[in-house]
Amino acid sequence: MTVLATSFFQDENFIKVCYIVAFGLFIYGLMGLTGPRTAVRGNKIAAVGMALAVIVTLLTPGIGNWGLIALGVVIGTVVGVPAARNVKMTAVPQMVALFNGVGGGAVALIAWVEFRESGGFDGFALYIVIASMFAAVIGSISFWGSNIAFGKLQELLPSKPISLGPLQQLINLLLLLIAVGLSVLICAGGSSELLIIGVLVSAGLLGIFVVLPIGGADMPVVISLLNALTGLSAAATGIALDNTALIVAGMIVGASGTILTRQMAEAMNRTIPSIVAGGFGGEVAAVAGATGADGGTVRSTTAADAAIQMAYARLVVVVPGYGMAVAQAQHAVRELSQMLEAKGVEVKFAIHPVAGRMPGHMNVLLAEADVPYEQLKEMDDINGEFSRTQVSLVIGANDVTNPDARKKTDSPIFGMPILNVDESESVIVLKRSMASGFAGIENPLFTNPKTAMLFGDAKASVGAITEELKAL
């Protein structure tokens, strides 16, 4: 009976059926990520699919060394679960970058191990060698590039572009040619381990030198791009190992990451090659003052005045940015919106595609605070509303509200679609200081006569406004 059961579970047809079920769960779970209400359920469904794929893979005949497999599962669980549970919402972007990099690194190591154990892919079909080398190059680029992105987001490295100047692109091209050239030698039958080490090192350096010159303003796009690369490298590894789960999961990640990267680049009016070329964006410190760089006057306000303005408005549009994430102000913002709604004020939230430091950052924060999904308005839907908006409350958003994107042809962000908050009757901006955003440029919105600045911690400022509203 035991033999029959084992034979059934290891039957090729049974394994294929289980893989099909797992892929269906992947896709169904991914569909759930299209909205905050279904995102948690979608994640759980996809997790069930991944668990099924892992179990079925382990049932495949020939899988051995169970001790190492168990050790890997234990280490991954001990490290991954606490890290994911304890991470602050402000640190989710760098966690995503780090975890994504781990996936790319794992793929690169698999290629190295396969090379060593097979004596340089001796006897392997050419398509398997090509897939393995593709995975090695792209996986190594993704691993080291993701680590640089993590360093910038975690402020271990400067967020400003770090470039080698005119030599930057030449060096990148040289590293790419070295990685590809060594890969070709391996495909042609080269068996020296120095070849695969050279591939991994040159590709790793390429990942570092590609991401270093990219400024903080482009980090959301970089994270998405590296995620897509990791997916493609995983799919290539699946081809090399004849593992259907890796192929399908990798292609799903690669395709969705590529689509997201393109959409985010379009939202910034940039091309992906121009982003990869680097040199744009970086935080430039500036202190609060009475005069902006354009000579305009900065007008300060108080929580009491802000509360009065909003209490007598018909429509208030909240524009969240990374400053809200840093201050962990999302719950305070939710309380403020509820207070305004209780006074008969309509409240909407304007979400820019690249606000924050990762795709969907603001949606995640506001969903955590239980802000109704119907109140979250994408840029294209909300921009037509600003002309009838009495008060726009900008919380730590810089570049995505900068009117220079529409008006100043020599601005680095000219042509980038923005939230048209300057069309509101009045604007209240919550900021710690007059420091610029990731793009490193001044925002004339802050010196606009209809704009008032409320300086201080965003959470404290929102709380103070809410208290003033209660007293009205």
VEXLO-605463 format. One line per field, with one value per residue (C-alpha): chain; residue number from 1; x, y, z. Coordinates in nm, 3 decimals. Example, Ala and Ser with C-alpha at 12.3 -4.5 7.8 and 13.67 -1.06 7.14 Angstrom:
! VEXLO-605463
mol	c(A;A) .
seq	c(1;2) .
xx	c(1.230;1.367) .
yy	c(-0.450;-0.106) .
zz	c(0.780;0.714) .
! end
This chain:
! VEXLO-605463
mol	c(A;A;A;A;A;A;A;A;A;A;A;A;A;A;A;A;A;A;A;A;A;A;A;A;A;A;A;A;A;A;A;A;A;A;A;A;A;A;A;A;A;A;A;A;A;A;A;A;A;A;A;A;A;A;A;A;A;A;A;A;A;A;A;A;A;A;A;A;A;A;A;A;A;A;A;A;A;A;A;A;A;A;A;A;A;A;A;A;A;A;A;A;A;A;A;A;A;A;A;A;A;A;A;A;A;A;A;A;A;A;A;A;A;A;A;A;A;A;A;A;A;A;A;A;A;A;A;A;A;A;A;A;A;A;A;A;A;A;A;A;A;A;A;A;A;A;A;A;A;A;A;A;A;A;A;A;A;A;A;A;A;A;A;A;A;A;A;A;A;A;A;A;A;A;A;A;A;A;A;A;A;A;A;A;A;A;A;A;A;A;A;A;A;A;A;A;A;A;A;A;A;A;A;A;A;A;A;A;A;A;A;A;A;A;A;A;A;A;A;A;A;A;A;A;A;A;A;A;A;A;A;A;A;A;A;A;A;A;A;A;A;A;A;A;A;A;A;A;A;A;A;A;A;A;A;A;A;A;A;A;A;A;A;A;A;A;A;A;A;A;A;A;A;A;A;A;A;A;A;A;A;A;A;A;A;A;A;A;A;A;A;A;A;A;A;A;A;A;A;A;A;A;A;A;A;A;A;A;A;A;A;A;A;A;A;A;A;A;A;A;A;A;A;A;A;A;A;A;A;A;A;A;A;A;A;A;A;A;A;A;A;A;A;A;A;A;A;A;A;A;A;A;A;A;A;A;A;A;A;A;A;A;A;A;A;A;A;A;A;A;A;A;A;A;A;A;A;A;A;A;A;A;A;A;A;A;A;A;A;A;A;A;A;A;A;A;A;A;A;A;A;A;A;A;A;A;A;A;A;A;A;A;A;A;A;A;A;A;A;A;A;A;A;A;A;A;A;A;A;A;A;A;A;A;A;A;A;A;A;A;A;A;A;A;A;A;A;A;A;A;A;A;A;A;A;A;A;A;A;A;A;A;A;A;A;A;A;A;A;A;A;A) .
seq	c(1;2;3;4;5;6;7;8;9;10;11;12;13;14;15;16;17;18;19;20;21;22;23;24;25;26;27;28;29;30;31;32;33;34;35;36;37;38;39;40;41;42;43;44;45;46;47;48;49;50;51;52;53;54;55;56;57;58;59;60;61;62;63;64;65;66;67;68;69;70;71;72;73;74;75;76;77;78;79;80;81;82;83;84;85;86;87;88;89;90;91;92;93;94;95;96;97;98;99;100;101;102;103;104;105;106;107;108;109;110;111;112;113;114;115;116;117;118;119;120;121;122;123;124;125;126;127;128;129;130;131;132;133;134;135;136;137;138;139;140;141;142;143;144;145;146;147;148;149;150;151;152;153;154;155;156;157;158;159;160;161;162;163;164;165;166;167;168;169;170;171;172;173;174;175;176;177;178;179;180;181;182;183;184;185;186;187;188;189;190;191;192;193;194;195;196;197;198;199;200;201;202;203;204;205;206;207;208;209;210;211;212;213;214;215;216;217;218;219;220;221;222;223;224;225;226;227;228;229;230;231;232;233;234;235;236;237;238;239;240;241;242;243;244;245;246;247;248;249;250;251;252;253;254;255;256;257;258;259;260;261;262;263;264;265;266;267;268;269;270;271;272;273;274;275;276;277;278;279;280;281;282;283;284;285;286;287;288;289;290;291;292;293;294;295;296;297;298;299;300;301;302;303;304;305;306;307;308;309;310;311;312;313;314;315;316;317;318;319;320;321;322;323;324;325;326;327;328;329;330;331;332;333;334;335;336;337;338;339;340;341;342;343;344;345;346;347;348;349;350;351;352;353;354;355;356;357;358;359;360;361;362;363;364;365;366;367;368;369;370;371;372;373;374;375;376;377;378;379;380;381;382;383;384;385;386;387;388;389;390;391;392;393;394;395;396;397;398;399;400;401;402;403;404;405;406;407;408;409;410;411;412;413;414;415;416;417;418;419;420;421;422;423;424;425;426;427;428;429;430;431;432;433;434;435;436;437;438;439;440;441;442;443;444;445;446;447;448;449;450;451;452;453;454;455;456;457;458;459;460;461;462;463;464;465;466;467;468;469;470;471;472) .
xx	c(0.000;0.280;0.457;0.138;0.078;0.436;0.412;0.089;0.223;0.540;0.355;0.446;0.083;-0.010;0.279;0.176;-0.184;-0.063;0.157;-0.143;-0.343;-0.053;-0.026;-0.399;-0.361;-0.066;-0.272;-0.588;-0.386;-0.221;-0.564;-0.647;-0.358;-0.542;-0.719;-0.659;-0.976;-0.865;-0.487;-0.449;-0.665;-0.472;-0.144;-0.275;-0.405;-0.074;0.110;-0.097;-0.006;0.364;0.345;0.181;0.449;0.726;0.570;0.519;0.876;1.003;0.794;0.970;1.185;1.555;1.522;1.761;1.983;1.683;1.901;2.023;1.672;1.531;1.816;1.747;1.375;1.446;1.700;1.470;1.176;1.375;1.514;1.224;0.917;1.042;1.191;0.860;0.648;0.863;0.951;0.812;0.595;0.858;1.113;0.901;1.065;1.414;1.286;1.135;1.466;1.660;1.430;1.420;1.799;1.810;1.606;1.851;2.148;1.996;1.953;2.315;2.442;2.234;2.403;2.744;2.662;2.530;2.849;3.071;2.876;2.858;3.222;3.135;2.794;2.958;2.702;2.427;2.214;2.312;1.976;2.028;2.373;2.240;1.951;2.192;2.429;2.139;2.024;2.378;2.425;2.080;2.063;2.400;2.300;1.974;2.141;2.408;2.186;1.917;2.172;2.275;1.907;1.866;2.167;2.026;1.679;1.820;2.044;2.356;2.455;2.377;2.049;2.205;2.356;2.708;2.866;3.204;3.116;3.174;3.334;3.023;2.846;3.173;3.255;2.902;2.931;3.273;3.139;2.844;3.072;3.295;2.996;2.851;3.191;3.274;2.925;2.983;3.311;3.125;2.857;3.137;3.264;3.489;3.508;3.743;3.571;3.739;3.503;3.183;3.342;3.433;3.073;2.932;3.187;3.153;2.772;2.775;2.991;2.757;2.462;2.647;2.760;2.416;2.228;2.484;2.428;2.051;1.911;1.647;1.374;1.394;1.419;1.056;1.117;1.452;1.292;1.026;1.285;1.511;1.209;1.129;1.489;1.481;1.165;1.319;1.634;1.420;1.232;1.562;1.673;1.346;1.428;1.777;1.647;1.335;1.123;0.781;0.705;1.011;0.934;0.573;0.632;0.937;0.751;0.460;0.697;0.898;0.595;0.412;0.731;0.802;0.450;0.469;0.812;0.686;0.377;0.582;0.831;0.543;0.404;0.735;0.751;1.079;1.207;1.353;1.690;1.710;1.642;1.908;2.149;2.118;2.222;1.879;1.752;1.896;1.806;1.944;1.923;1.776;1.655;1.320;1.322;1.111;1.218;1.234;1.504;1.278;1.249;0.893;0.779;0.699;0.384;0.348;0.021;-0.097;-0.297;-0.589;-0.599;-0.567;-0.856;-1.080;-1.002;-1.085;-1.390;-1.565;-1.458;-1.687;-1.405;-1.066;-0.814;-0.535;-0.212;0.014;0.386;0.689;0.679;0.357;0.530;0.831;0.608;0.381;0.094;-0.152;-0.371;-0.376;-0.473;-0.758;-0.884;-0.863;-1.063;-1.332;-1.356;-1.398;-1.661;-1.852;-1.868;-2.007;-1.681;-1.610;-1.262;-1.064;-0.707;-0.495;-0.249;0.041;0.186;0.539;0.462;0.680;0.967;0.803;0.506;0.179;0.349;0.073;-0.204;-0.046;-0.015;-0.370;-0.514;-0.337;-0.521;-0.855;-0.912;-1.202;-1.079;-1.343;-1.169;-0.835;-0.822;-0.556;-0.387;-0.591;-0.917;-0.839;-0.667;-1.000;-1.125;-0.862;-1.028;-1.332;-1.127;-1.129;-0.828;-0.552;-0.361;-0.016;0.158;0.528;0.486;0.740;0.819;0.475;0.315;0.582;0.424;0.762;0.682;0.417;0.565;0.947;1.095;1.449;1.340;1.466;1.106;0.949;0.676;0.629;0.256;0.186;-0.103;-0.242;-0.278;-0.187;-0.531;-0.700;-0.839;-0.584;-0.305;-0.170;0.166;0.292;0.672;0.955;1.151;1.196;1.417;1.371;1.249;1.428;1.468;1.680;1.497;1.292;0.913;0.752;0.424;0.565;0.602;0.270;0.055;-0.230;-0.002;0.055;0.326;0.273;0.621;0.684;0.638;0.347;0.185;0.198;0.071;-0.223;-0.305;-0.300;-0.536;-0.773;-0.780;-0.858;-1.141;-1.289;-1.297;-1.485) .
yy	c(0.000;0.241;0.162;0.226;0.557;0.667;0.564;0.764;1.084;1.063;0.985;1.231;1.302;1.367;1.612;1.794;1.828;1.971;2.219;2.332;2.387;2.581;2.804;2.871;2.982;3.206;3.383;3.406;3.544;3.799;3.916;3.989;4.234;4.482;4.636;4.686;4.498;4.178;4.215;4.020;3.738;3.740;3.707;3.413;3.236;3.282;3.159;2.840;2.796;2.840;2.594;2.339;2.395;2.344;2.024;1.882;1.967;1.779;1.477;1.466;1.152;1.224;1.504;1.423;1.568;1.625;1.747;2.050;2.118;2.113;2.334;2.585;2.594;2.646;2.925;3.099;3.078;3.198;3.495;3.580;3.564;3.796;4.035;4.063;4.090;4.349;4.574;4.928;5.049;5.312;5.034;4.810;4.945;4.849;4.514;4.448;4.543;4.316;4.015;4.058;4.062;3.737;3.573;3.689;3.577;3.231;3.193;3.295;3.046;2.766;2.831;2.817;2.491;2.331;2.433;2.277;1.954;1.893;1.974;2.282;2.162;1.861;1.663;1.923;2.040;2.385;2.540;2.437;2.598;2.917;2.934;2.874;3.150;3.391;3.315;3.363;3.703;3.846;3.695;3.845;4.186;4.173;4.065;4.333;4.603;4.531;4.560;4.904;5.004;4.881;5.086;5.402;5.351;5.268;5.576;5.365;5.518;5.868;5.879;6.122;5.980;5.841;5.838;5.792;6.071;6.026;5.685;5.544;5.406;5.287;5.086;4.944;4.835;4.679;4.481;4.361;4.249;4.062;3.881;3.791;3.695;3.460;3.311;3.241;3.065;2.844;2.767;2.675;2.414;2.603;2.415;2.628;2.743;3.082;3.141;3.113;3.316;3.583;3.587;3.633;3.900;4.106;4.084;4.176;4.481;4.575;4.562;4.789;5.039;5.054;5.137;5.367;5.654;5.634;5.892;5.853;5.996;5.687;5.424;5.304;5.226;5.061;4.829;4.726;4.672;4.459;4.256;4.186;4.080;3.841;3.683;3.634;3.481;3.243;3.138;3.071;2.857;2.666;2.589;2.471;2.252;2.139;2.277;2.391;2.581;2.803;2.868;2.976;3.170;3.341;3.444;3.580;3.791;3.897;3.994;4.178;4.355;4.463;4.602;4.786;4.929;5.062;5.216;5.387;5.520;5.665;5.822;6.006;6.089;5.903;5.613;5.306;5.356;5.715;5.590;5.320;5.582;5.747;6.090;6.218;6.288;6.301;6.467;6.816;6.951;7.296;7.478;7.639;8.004;8.298;8.301;8.026;7.983;8.150;8.459;8.385;8.424;8.126;8.178;7.981;7.882;7.724;7.412;7.631;7.823;7.500;7.348;7.648;7.639;7.272;7.280;7.528;7.361;7.155;6.932;6.858;6.653;6.487;6.436;6.187;6.146;5.987;6.240;6.075;5.738;5.868;6.023;5.714;5.960;5.742;5.663;6.029;6.121;5.871;6.025;6.372;6.262;6.107;6.429;6.633;6.395;6.425;6.800;6.741;6.789;6.560;6.407;6.239;6.109;6.184;5.903;5.960;5.639;5.709;5.876;5.718;5.478;5.178;5.103;5.144;5.273;5.524;5.273;5.026;5.285;5.415;5.065;4.982;5.276;5.147;5.442;5.334;5.228;5.448;5.757;5.668;5.838;5.777;6.075;6.070;6.054;6.325;6.591;6.711;6.760;7.009;7.305;7.261;7.177;7.433;7.288;7.050;6.907;6.798;6.571;6.531;6.515;6.714;6.624;6.480;6.822;7.040;7.275;7.306;6.969;7.152;7.498;7.495;7.341;7.323;7.145;6.785;6.677;6.873;6.665;6.438;6.403;6.556;6.610;6.954;7.075;7.432;7.453;7.431;7.742;7.697;7.457;7.354;7.177;6.975;6.949;6.942;7.205;7.352;7.058;6.940;6.595;6.306;6.497;6.756;7.059;7.342;7.328;7.667;7.539;7.615;7.987;8.012;8.290;8.042;7.799;7.795;7.582;7.405;7.301;7.010;6.634;6.533;6.307;6.578;6.842;6.628;6.548;6.917;7.000;6.724;6.859;7.206;7.062;6.899;7.238;7.408) .
zz	c(0.000;0.089;-0.237;-0.434;-0.257;-0.317;-0.680;-0.723;-0.568;-0.774;-1.095;-1.371;-1.461;-1.097;-1.064;-1.384;-1.262;-0.931;-1.115;-1.322;-1.003;-0.852;-1.162;-1.148;-0.787;-0.886;-1.150;-0.940;-0.650;-0.878;-0.991;-0.629;-0.603;-0.825;-0.526;-0.151;-0.058;-0.225;-0.194;0.133;0.003;-0.324;-0.139;0.061;-0.248;-0.430;-0.118;-0.122;-0.487;-0.411;-0.120;-0.350;-0.617;-0.361;-0.224;-0.572;-0.668;-0.364;-0.470;-0.807;-0.836;-0.802;-0.548;-0.265;0.007;0.229;0.513;0.318;0.190;0.544;0.666;0.390;0.471;0.842;0.782;0.534;0.774;1.076;0.884;0.653;0.878;1.158;0.901;0.713;1.029;1.205;0.913;0.935;0.650;0.567;0.521;0.295;-0.026;0.087;0.215;-0.128;-0.291;-0.057;-0.090;-0.467;-0.472;-0.277;-0.554;-0.819;-0.610;-0.562;-0.937;-1.000;-0.741;-0.896;-1.231;-1.063;-0.883;-1.202;-1.382;-1.113;-1.076;-1.451;-1.524;-1.726;-1.851;-2.011;-2.210;-2.163;-2.456;-2.585;-2.495;-2.131;-2.123;-2.281;-2.031;-1.741;-1.854;-1.907;-1.551;-1.417;-1.582;-1.510;-1.159;-1.064;-1.205;-1.010;-0.684;-0.675;-0.826;-0.567;-0.289;-0.415;-0.434;-0.076;0.033;-0.124;0.020;0.364;0.335;0.377;0.043;-0.084;-0.278;-0.524;-0.846;-0.802;-1.145;-1.311;-1.551;-1.925;-1.863;-1.695;-2.001;-2.156;-1.843;-1.832;-2.195;-2.130;-1.832;-2.037;-2.320;-2.072;-1.915;-2.254;-2.399;-2.113;-2.140;-2.508;-2.425;-2.177;-2.435;-2.678;-2.433;-2.191;-1.863;-1.650;-1.332;-1.375;-1.668;-1.460;-1.179;-1.433;-1.558;-1.208;-1.110;-1.429;-1.419;-1.050;-1.117;-1.399;-1.160;-0.917;-1.180;-1.342;-1.019;-0.854;-1.103;-1.064;-0.825;-0.557;-0.779;-1.002;-0.729;-0.762;-1.129;-1.051;-0.794;-1.044;-1.320;-1.101;-0.991;-1.357;-1.421;-1.126;-1.265;-1.608;-1.458;-1.251;-1.565;-1.742;-1.448;-1.476;-1.838;-1.741;-1.458;-1.646;-1.361;-1.478;-1.157;-1.196;-1.561;-1.503;-1.179;-1.327;-1.642;-1.439;-1.227;-1.530;-1.737;-1.459;-1.352;-1.709;-1.755;-1.423;-1.507;-1.839;-1.679;-1.408;-1.661;-1.862;-1.543;-1.510;-1.882;-1.896;-2.101;-1.937;-2.115;-1.984;-1.630;-1.659;-1.795;-1.452;-1.336;-1.236;-0.888;-0.541;-0.216;-0.175;0.175;0.225;0.531;0.587;0.510;0.409;0.046;-0.214;-0.475;-0.736;-0.521;-0.413;-0.056;0.162;0.369;0.693;0.857;1.181;1.260;1.369;1.040;0.841;1.036;0.968;0.596;0.566;0.791;0.561;0.236;0.014;-0.118;0.039;-0.158;0.041;-0.155;0.028;-0.037;0.118;0.403;0.523;0.521;0.713;0.981;0.995;0.964;0.770;1.072;1.177;0.821;0.832;1.158;1.002;0.697;0.919;1.119;0.800;0.666;0.993;0.924;0.574;0.385;0.088;0.113;-0.163;-0.182;-0.490;-0.567;-0.803;-0.959;-0.834;-0.499;-0.231;-0.286;-0.445;-0.671;-0.485;-0.168;-0.085;-0.158;0.086;0.363;0.326;0.299;0.625;0.783;0.645;0.412;0.185;-0.157;-0.323;-0.184;-0.345;-0.683;-0.946;-1.109;-1.430;-1.234;-0.978;-1.189;-1.327;-0.969;-0.851;-1.024;-0.797;-0.486;-0.205;-0.017;-0.127;0.170;0.051;0.300;0.221;-0.158;-0.359;-0.717;-0.801;-0.734;-0.898;-1.160;-1.335;-1.493;-1.698;-1.738;-1.727;-2.040;-1.899;-1.580;-1.538;-1.477;-1.764;-1.927;-1.626;-1.544;-1.203;-0.966;-1.053;-0.696;-0.799;-0.963;-0.620;-0.453;-0.173;-0.088;0.253;0.249;0.547;0.549;0.797;0.602;0.257;0.156;-0.200;-0.297;-0.464;-0.790;-0.607;-0.751;-0.603;-0.612;-0.699;-0.557;-0.213;-0.294;-0.479;-0.318;-0.264;-0.076;0.300;0.464;0.795;0.909;1.143;1.172;0.949;1.208;1.474;1.232;1.117;1.480;1.570;1.282;1.392;1.748;1.616;1.407;1.716;1.884;1.598) .
! end
